[in-house]
Amino acid sequence: MEDIVKESLLFDFYGNLLTEKMRRVTELYNEDNLSLAEIAEQEGISRAAVHDRLQKAQQKLEAYESKLGLVARFVENGRAAMRIAALTEEIGRERTDDPDLNGKLREIRELVAVISG
């Protein structure tokens, strides 16, 4: 998984578990795309302090993921949903003559869409 995507997912899942200061600096850096110097100026702290908070926040996010595995499960479920959708499409193309089967396949596709958001 791409680092930026992984960091974003980690923050989405576990960001509320960070301290307010860590969460704020992480949001400014990742979501607002501010530089360390810009964050330091905005927050009234040193650039080194910003760097330190970002590092600690990332370590905490990765520790939460290591213990809970929510992001890995989320990604795995997304892949499974995509595979299920592909298989239902394939079966639907092969067996278009059975309206009952087609209805069930359509229902599966709708459920997969709900699950994968």
Summary of the structure (lengths in Angstrom):
residues: 117
radius of gyration: 21.0
end to end distance: 19.1
largest distance: 68.8
contacts: 303
relative contact order: 0.11
helix: 85%
strand: 0%
